[in-house]
Amino acid sequence: MHPYIAKTLDTVKKRNNSEPIFLQAVGEVLTTLDPMLEEHPEIADLNLLERMCEPERQLIFRVVWKGDDGNVHVTRGFRIEFSSVLGPYKGGLRFQPVVNMGVMKFLGFEQVFKNSLTGLNIGGGKGGAEFDPHGKSDDEMMRFCQAFMSELYRHIGAQRDVPAGDMGVGAREIGYLFGQYKRLTNRYELGVLTGKGVGWGGSQARTEATGYGVIYFAQEMLNAAGDDLKGKRAVVSGAGNVATYAIKKLQDMGAKVVACSDSTGTLYHEEGLDVSTIKHLAEVERKHIDAYLAVHKDAVFRPNTKVWNVPCDVAFPCATQNELDGDDARVLIDNDVRLVCEGANMPCTPEAMLAFREAGVLFGPAKAANAGGVAVSALEMQQNAGLERWTFQQVDEELHKIMRGIFTQCTHCAKKYSTPTDYVTGANIAGFLRVAQAMVSHGLI
């Protein structure tokens, strides 16, 4: 390891010793940058690595709201404005009980490089609250979103910081957040949030974008290897937005998706999953996937199990961070998996990634494969700024073009600095270089 990388990692570990998931994300990037340090001495001369690992701004605030039971609750909210060197901070809001500063910094750090790879003028950020939306009524969600925005509004804006949805924050929550922002500022500032309803400033294909983008990237990987998705047997972890639309696009491309999962277990349907039922359960009824059995009696639900035990040709972890570990990777490898492509943020542990690399499995890292959602969020910002409304086909074509461009960047850097199919190194270096070059141009700020 280059001495400058080792020194930076040591500094970051001392500074953030209570945030292991953030340290994991930093280590995953920095340890792949060795090959290009000699070519770019300004990285060490200007201490770019340490500067990139420290957020520009870290916000923590109190959110006070009242439940339907009349009780007053206090929740902690966050916004990490990590890097604005490429444009206004851009990244989602996550409402989950496990949200904390370390999780927010990990997601914000990843977002910087993901956004860089899109080629669009957007910086990186992330936010959210340690709040569980599960079981909350519409009124409770509205009151919480209004209370959350009452604290956040003073820190965001179309040219400053543009939040979007993420886990626990969908179109309903974005609507409540936007309404409160409008009330507080007396401005109809469409570009301040993305993921809006299509009828009032949102973009066509935004809901589908992350799931579709993952599959577009996977198809590019297979095409480069002289193969495609048609006829492949697939499994997808998760049953939310990303997983649902990944399943749909896989089926559109001729793959057979036989299993998905959620926090309660794995759903297996040998005939192929009915994506319309899964979508209805997730978006309308908000039920766990075991309810699928009421519609499809021949399906099987396996409680408290992971999806990776189901034999497949291609696998897509689309649920959450570190969901696929070394043991899971070895099971997939033993079952002759051909490709693994990340739909969630850092869903594979370092041990899993190493196992896939050593086994010669094609591996699509989240920074590249998961970028479809933020890409279409930026396209939503573009439409808002121009008072335009694009068709679904226009947005989908632009998304496909962006994902192809990301793959091209990853391949170029992989070939130059590692091996042609080392998309992890390729994505990290390609994303890093664009940010680094902008930082050099802006001087010491």
C-alpha positions as CSV (number, residue, x, y, z in Angstrom):
1,M,0.0,0.0,0.0
2,H,1.3,3.5,-0.9
3,P,2.5,5.3,2.3
4,Y,0.2,8.2,1.6
5,I,-2.9,6.0,1.5
6,A,-1.8,4.2,4.7
7,K,-1.3,7.5,6.4
8,T,-4.7,8.8,5.3
9,L,-6.5,5.6,6.4
10,D,-4.8,5.8,9.8
11,T,-5.9,9.5,10.2
12,V,-9.5,8.7,9.1
13,K,-9.7,5.7,11.5
14,K,-8.5,7.8,14.5
15,R,-11.0,10.6,13.6
16,N,-14.0,8.3,13.0
17,N,-13.2,5.3,15.2
18,S,-16.9,4.8,16.3
19,E,-18.2,4.6,12.7
20,P,-17.1,1.2,11.3
21,I,-19.4,1.3,8.2
22,F,-18.0,4.6,7.2
23,L,-14.5,3.3,7.6
24,Q,-15.4,0.3,5.5
25,A,-16.5,2.5,2.7
26,V,-13.4,4.7,2.9
27,G,-11.1,1.7,3.0
28,E,-12.8,0.1,0.0
29,V,-12.1,3.2,-2.2
30,L,-8.7,4.2,-1.0
31,T,-7.1,0.8,-1.2
32,T,-7.8,0.7,-4.9
33,L,-6.2,4.0,-5.8
34,D,-2.6,2.9,-5.5
35,P,-2.0,2.4,-9.3
36,M,-2.6,6.1,-10.2
37,L,-0.8,7.9,-7.4
38,E,2.5,8.0,-9.2
39,E,0.8,9.4,-12.3
40,H,-1.0,12.1,-10.2
41,P,1.5,13.4,-7.6
42,E,-0.9,16.4,-6.9
43,I,-3.1,14.0,-5.0
44,A,-0.6,13.7,-2.2
45,D,0.9,17.2,-2.6
46,L,-2.6,18.7,-2.0
47,N,-3.7,16.1,0.5
48,L,-6.8,15.3,-1.6
49,L,-7.5,11.9,0.0
50,E,-7.9,13.3,3.5
51,R,-9.9,16.3,2.2
52,M,-12.3,13.9,0.4
53,C,-12.8,11.8,3.5
54,E,-14.0,14.8,5.6
55,P,-17.5,16.1,4.9
56,E,-17.8,19.8,4.1
57,R,-20.7,20.0,6.6
58,Q,-22.4,17.6,9.1
59,L,-25.8,18.6,10.4
60,I,-27.6,16.9,13.4
61,F,-31.0,18.3,14.5
62,R,-33.9,17.5,16.8
63,V,-37.3,16.6,15.3
64,V,-40.2,16.8,17.7
65,W,-43.5,15.3,16.5
66,K,-46.8,14.0,17.9
67,G,-48.1,10.5,17.2
68,D,-51.8,9.4,16.8
69,D,-51.8,8.3,20.4
70,G,-51.1,11.9,21.5
71,N,-47.6,11.2,22.7
72,V,-44.8,13.6,21.8
73,H,-41.7,12.0,20.3
74,V,-38.2,13.2,19.9
75,T,-36.2,11.9,16.9
76,R,-32.7,12.7,15.6
77,G,-32.4,14.0,12.1
78,F,-29.2,14.2,9.9
79,R,-27.9,15.9,6.8
80,I,-24.4,15.2,5.6
81,E,-23.3,17.7,2.9
82,F,-20.2,15.8,1.9
83,S,-18.9,17.4,-1.3
84,S,-20.1,20.3,-3.5
85,V,-17.1,20.4,-5.8
86,L,-19.1,19.1,-8.8
87,G,-22.4,20.8,-8.0
88,P,-25.1,21.2,-5.3
89,Y,-25.2,18.5,-2.8
90,K,-27.4,15.6,-4.1
91,G,-28.5,12.5,-2.2
92,G,-31.5,10.9,-0.6
93,L,-33.2,11.1,2.7
94,R,-33.5,7.8,4.6
95,F,-36.1,7.1,7.4
96,Q,-35.0,4.0,9.2
97,P,-34.5,3.1,12.9
98,V,-30.8,2.2,12.2
99,V,-29.9,5.6,10.8
100,N,-27.0,7.3,12.6
101,M,-24.0,9.5,11.8
102,G,-21.8,6.7,10.6
103,V,-24.5,5.4,8.2
104,M,-25.1,8.9,6.9
105,K,-21.4,9.5,6.3
106,F,-21.0,6.1,4.6
107,L,-23.9,6.8,2.3
108,G,-22.7,10.4,1.6
109,F,-19.2,9.3,0.8
110,E,-20.4,6.7,-1.6
111,Q,-22.8,9.3,-3.2
112,V,-19.9,11.6,-4.1
113,F,-18.3,9.1,-6.4
114,K,-21.6,7.7,-7.7
115,N,-22.7,11.1,-8.7
116,S,-19.3,11.8,-10.2
117,L,-19.6,8.8,-12.5
118,T,-22.9,10.0,-14.0
119,G,-21.0,12.9,-15.6
120,L,-23.7,15.3,-14.3
121,N,-23.1,18.5,-12.3
122,I,-24.1,17.2,-8.9
123,G,-22.2,16.9,-5.6
124,G,-22.8,14.3,-2.9
125,G,-24.8,14.3,0.2
126,K,-27.2,12.2,2.3
127,G,-29.7,12.6,5.1
128,G,-32.4,11.1,7.1
129,A,-33.8,10.3,10.5
130,E,-33.7,7.5,13.1
131,F,-37.5,7.0,12.4
132,D,-39.4,3.9,11.6
133,P,-42.2,4.5,9.1
134,H,-43.5,0.9,9.5
135,G,-47.0,0.9,11.0
136,K,-47.4,4.7,10.9
137,S,-50.6,6.3,9.6
138,D,-50.7,8.8,6.8
139,D,-51.3,11.6,9.4
140,E,-48.3,10.5,11.5
141,M,-46.1,10.4,8.4
142,M,-47.3,13.9,7.4
143,R,-46.7,15.3,10.9
144,F,-43.2,13.8,11.0
145,C,-42.3,15.0,7.6
146,Q,-43.5,18.5,8.4
147,A,-41.5,18.5,11.6
148,F,-38.4,17.2,9.8
149,M,-38.6,19.8,7.1
150,S,-39.1,22.6,9.7
151,E,-35.5,21.9,10.7
152,L,-34.0,21.0,7.4
153,Y,-35.4,23.8,5.2
154,R,-32.9,26.4,6.2
155,H,-30.0,24.2,4.8
156,I,-31.3,23.2,1.4
157,G,-32.1,24.8,-2.0
158,A,-32.1,24.1,-5.7
159,Q,-28.5,25.5,-6.1
160,R,-27.3,24.4,-2.7
161,D,-28.5,21.0,-1.5
162,V,-31.2,18.9,-3.3
163,P,-32.5,15.9,-1.2
164,A,-34.5,13.1,-2.7
165,G,-36.2,9.9,-1.5
166,D,-34.5,6.8,-0.2
167,M,-35.5,3.9,2.1
168,G,-38.6,4.9,4.0
169,V,-39.1,8.0,1.9
170,G,-41.2,7.7,-1.2
171,A,-43.5,10.0,-3.3
172,R,-45.9,10.4,-0.4
173,E,-43.2,11.6,2.0
174,I,-41.6,13.9,-0.7
175,G,-45.0,15.5,-1.1
176,Y,-45.3,16.2,2.6
177,L,-41.8,17.5,2.8
178,F,-42.2,19.8,-0.3
179,G,-45.5,21.2,1.1
180,Q,-43.9,22.2,4.3
181,Y,-40.9,23.7,2.5
182,K,-43.3,25.8,0.4
183,R,-45.2,26.9,3.5
184,L,-42.0,27.9,5.3
185,T,-40.3,29.7,2.5
186,N,-43.3,31.0,0.5
187,R,-41.6,29.8,-2.7
188,Y,-42.7,27.2,-5.2
189,E,-39.1,26.0,-5.7
190,L,-39.6,22.8,-7.7
191,G,-35.8,22.0,-7.9
192,V,-35.4,21.8,-4.1
193,L,-36.5,18.1,-3.9
194,T,-36.5,15.3,-6.4
195,G,-38.7,12.2,-6.5
196,K,-41.8,14.4,-6.7
197,G,-45.1,13.2,-8.1
198,V,-45.2,13.3,-11.9
199,G,-48.2,15.6,-11.9
200,W,-46.4,18.4,-10.0
201,G,-42.8,18.5,-11.2
202,G,-41.6,15.0,-10.9
203,S,-39.9,13.0,-13.6
204,Q,-41.2,10.0,-15.5
205,A,-39.2,6.9,-14.9
206,R,-37.8,8.2,-11.5
207,T,-39.5,5.4,-9.6
208,E,-38.0,2.8,-12.0
209,A,-34.6,4.4,-12.4
210,T,-32.4,2.7,-9.9
211,G,-33.8,-0.8,-10.6
212,Y,-33.6,-0.3,-14.3
213,G,-30.1,1.2,-14.1
214,V,-28.7,-1.8,-12.3
215,I,-30.0,-4.1,-15.0
216,Y,-28.7,-1.9,-17.8
217,F,-25.2,-2.0,-16.2
218,A,-25.4,-5.8,-15.8
219,Q,-26.3,-6.2,-19.4
220,E,-23.3,-4.1,-20.4
221,M,-21.1,-6.4,-18.3
222,L,-22.5,-9.5,-19.9
223,N,-22.3,-8.0,-23.4
224,A,-18.6,-7.2,-22.9
225,A,-18.2,-10.9,-22.1
226,G,-20.1,-12.0,-25.2
227,D,-23.3,-12.9,-23.3
228,D,-26.6,-11.4,-22.3
229,L,-29.4,-11.7,-19.7
230,K,-31.8,-13.7,-21.9
231,G,-32.6,-17.1,-20.4
232,K,-30.6,-16.4,-17.2
233,R,-32.0,-17.6,-13.9
234,A,-31.9,-14.7,-11.5
235,V,-32.4,-13.9,-7.8
236,V,-32.9,-10.4,-6.3
237,S,-32.7,-9.5,-2.6
238,G,-35.2,-7.0,-1.3
239,A,-38.8,-6.4,-2.3
240,G,-38.9,-2.6,-2.3
241,N,-38.6,0.0,-5.0
242,V,-35.1,-1.0,-6.4
243,A,-35.8,-4.7,-6.2
244,T,-39.2,-4.5,-7.8
245,Y,-38.1,-2.6,-10.9
246,A,-34.9,-4.7,-11.2
247,I,-37.2,-7.7,-11.4
248,K,-39.4,-6.1,-14.0
249,K,-36.5,-5.1,-16.2
250,L,-34.9,-8.5,-15.8
251,Q,-38.1,-10.1,-17.1
252,D,-38.3,-7.5,-19.9
253,M,-34.8,-8.7,-21.0
254,G,-35.8,-12.3,-21.0
255,A,-34.4,-13.4,-17.6
256,K,-36.3,-15.7,-15.2
257,V,-36.5,-14.3,-11.7
258,V,-37.2,-17.1,-9.3
259,A,-36.7,-15.5,-5.8
260,C,-36.7,-12.3,-3.9
261,S,-36.6,-11.4,-0.2
262,D,-37.4,-9.0,2.6
263,S,-36.6,-8.7,6.3
264,T,-38.9,-11.7,7.1
265,G,-37.5,-14.3,4.7
266,T,-37.2,-15.5,1.1
267,L,-40.0,-15.9,-1.5
268,Y,-39.3,-18.6,-4.1
269,H,-41.5,-19.2,-7.2
270,E,-40.0,-21.6,-9.7
271,E,-42.4,-20.5,-12.4
272,G,-41.0,-17.0,-12.1
273,L,-42.1,-14.2,-9.8
274,D,-45.2,-12.2,-10.6
275,V,-43.8,-8.6,-10.4
276,S,-47.2,-7.0,-10.4
277,T,-48.2,-8.8,-7.2
278,I,-44.9,-7.8,-5.6
279,K,-45.3,-4.2,-6.7
280,H,-48.8,-4.1,-5.3
281,L,-47.7,-5.5,-1.9
282,A,-44.9,-3.0,-1.7
283,E,-46.5,0.2,-3.0
284,V,-50.2,-0.2,-2.2
285,E,-50.7,-2.7,0.7
286,R,-47.3,-2.2,2.3
287,K,-47.2,-5.8,3.3
288,H,-44.4,-8.3,3.7
289,I,-43.8,-10.7,0.8
290,D,-45.3,-13.7,2.5
291,A,-48.7,-12.2,1.5
292,Y,-47.7,-13.2,-2.1
293,L,-48.8,-16.7,-1.2
294,A,-52.4,-15.6,-1.0
295,V,-52.3,-15.0,-4.7
296,H,-49.9,-17.6,-5.9
297,K,-50.4,-20.9,-4.1
298,D,-47.5,-22.7,-5.8
299,A,-44.9,-20.3,-4.4
300,V,-42.9,-21.0,-1.3
301,F,-42.0,-18.7,1.5
302,R,-38.9,-19.5,3.6
303,P,-38.9,-17.5,6.8
304,N,-35.7,-16.1,8.2
305,T,-33.6,-17.2,5.3
306,K,-31.5,-15.3,2.7
307,V,-32.1,-15.5,-1.0
308,W,-28.5,-16.5,-1.8
309,N,-29.2,-20.2,-1.2
310,V,-31.4,-20.3,-4.4
311,P,-29.3,-21.5,-7.4
312,C,-29.0,-18.8,-10.0
313,D,-26.9,-17.5,-12.9
314,V,-27.1,-13.9,-11.9
315,A,-27.7,-12.3,-8.5
316,F,-28.7,-8.8,-7.5
317,P,-28.3,-7.6,-3.9
318,C,-30.9,-4.7,-3.8
319,A,-31.8,-4.5,-0.1
320,T,-29.2,-2.9,2.3
321,Q,-25.6,-2.6,3.2
322,N,-23.5,-5.7,4.1
323,E,-26.4,-8.1,3.4
324,L,-24.2,-10.5,1.4
325,D,-21.2,-11.8,3.3
326,G,-18.3,-14.2,2.5
327,D,-20.4,-17.3,3.3
328,D,-23.2,-16.2,1.1
329,A,-20.7,-15.5,-1.7
330,R,-19.2,-19.0,-1.4
331,V,-22.7,-20.5,-1.7
332,L,-23.4,-18.5,-4.9
333,I,-20.0,-19.5,-6.3
334,D,-20.6,-23.2,-5.5
335,N,-23.9,-22.8,-7.4
336,D,-22.1,-21.4,-10.5
337,V,-23.3,-17.8,-10.3
338,R,-22.0,-15.9,-13.4
339,L,-22.6,-12.3,-12.3
340,V,-23.3,-10.3,-9.2
341,C,-24.5,-6.7,-9.6
342,E,-25.1,-4.4,-6.6
343,G,-28.4,-2.6,-6.5
344,A,-28.2,-1.4,-2.9
345,N,-25.4,0.8,-1.4
346,M,-22.4,-1.5,-0.5
347,P,-24.5,-4.7,0.0
348,C,-21.5,-7.0,-0.3
349,T,-18.9,-7.2,2.5
350,P,-15.2,-7.0,1.6
351,E,-14.9,-10.8,2.1
352,A,-17.7,-11.4,-0.4
353,M,-16.1,-9.0,-3.0
354,L,-12.8,-10.8,-2.6
355,A,-14.4,-14.2,-3.0
356,F,-16.2,-13.1,-6.2
357,R,-12.9,-11.6,-7.6
358,E,-10.9,-14.8,-6.9
359,A,-13.6,-17.0,-8.4
360,G,-13.8,-14.9,-11.6
361,V,-17.4,-13.9,-11.1
362,L,-18.4,-10.7,-12.9
363,F,-19.0,-8.1,-10.2
364,G,-20.8,-4.7,-10.7
365,P,-20.1,-2.3,-7.8
366,A,-22.8,-0.1,-6.4
367,K,-21.1,3.1,-7.2
368,A,-21.5,2.3,-10.8
369,A,-24.5,0.0,-11.0
370,N,-26.7,1.8,-8.5
371,A,-26.3,5.3,-10.1
372,G,-29.5,5.2,-12.1
373,G,-31.7,6.7,-9.4
374,V,-29.5,9.8,-8.8
375,A,-29.0,10.2,-12.6
376,V,-32.7,10.5,-13.2
377,S,-33.0,12.8,-10.1
378,A,-30.5,15.1,-11.8
379,L,-32.6,14.8,-15.0
380,E,-35.6,15.9,-12.9
381,M,-33.7,18.9,-11.8
382,Q,-32.9,19.7,-15.4
383,Q,-36.6,19.4,-16.4
384,N,-37.6,21.7,-13.4
385,A,-35.0,24.3,-14.3
386,G,-36.2,24.4,-18.0
387,L,-39.9,24.1,-17.1
388,E,-40.0,21.0,-19.2
389,R,-41.7,17.6,-19.0
390,W,-40.1,14.7,-20.7
391,T,-41.8,11.5,-21.8
392,F,-41.0,8.1,-20.1
393,Q,-39.2,7.0,-23.3
394,Q,-37.0,10.2,-23.3
395,V,-36.0,9.7,-19.7
396,D,-35.4,6.0,-20.1
397,E,-33.3,6.5,-23.2
398,E,-31.2,9.1,-21.3
399,L,-30.9,6.8,-18.3
400,H,-29.7,3.9,-20.6
401,K,-27.1,6.3,-22.2
402,I,-25.8,7.4,-18.8
403,M,-25.4,3.8,-17.5
404,R,-23.6,2.9,-20.7
405,G,-21.3,5.9,-20.2
406,I,-20.6,4.8,-16.6
407,F,-19.7,1.3,-17.8
408,T,-17.4,2.8,-20.4
409,Q,-15.6,4.9,-17.8
410,C,-15.2,1.9,-15.5
411,T,-13.9,-0.3,-18.3
412,H,-11.4,2.4,-19.4
413,C,-9.9,2.8,-15.9
414,A,-10.0,-0.9,-15.1
415,K,-8.0,-1.7,-18.3
416,K,-5.5,1.2,-17.5
417,Y,-4.9,0.5,-13.9
418,S,-5.9,-3.1,-13.2
419,T,-7.6,-5.8,-15.3
420,P,-10.4,-5.4,-17.9
421,T,-13.1,-6.8,-15.7
422,D,-12.0,-5.2,-12.4
423,Y,-15.0,-2.9,-12.3
424,V,-14.5,-2.1,-8.6
425,T,-11.1,-0.5,-9.3
426,G,-12.4,1.1,-12.5
427,A,-15.4,2.7,-10.8
428,N,-13.4,4.0,-7.8
429,I,-10.7,5.5,-9.9
430,A,-13.0,7.0,-12.5
431,G,-15.3,8.6,-9.9
432,F,-12.3,9.8,-7.8
433,L,-10.4,11.4,-10.7
434,R,-13.3,13.7,-11.7
435,V,-13.7,14.9,-8.1
436,A,-10.0,15.3,-7.6
437,Q,-9.5,17.3,-10.8
438,A,-12.3,19.7,-9.8
439,M,-10.8,20.1,-6.3
440,V,-7.4,21.0,-7.8
441,S,-9.1,23.6,-10.0
442,H,-11.0,25.2,-7.0
443,G,-7.9,25.7,-4.9
444,L,-7.6,25.2,-1.1
445,I,-11.2,25.4,0.1
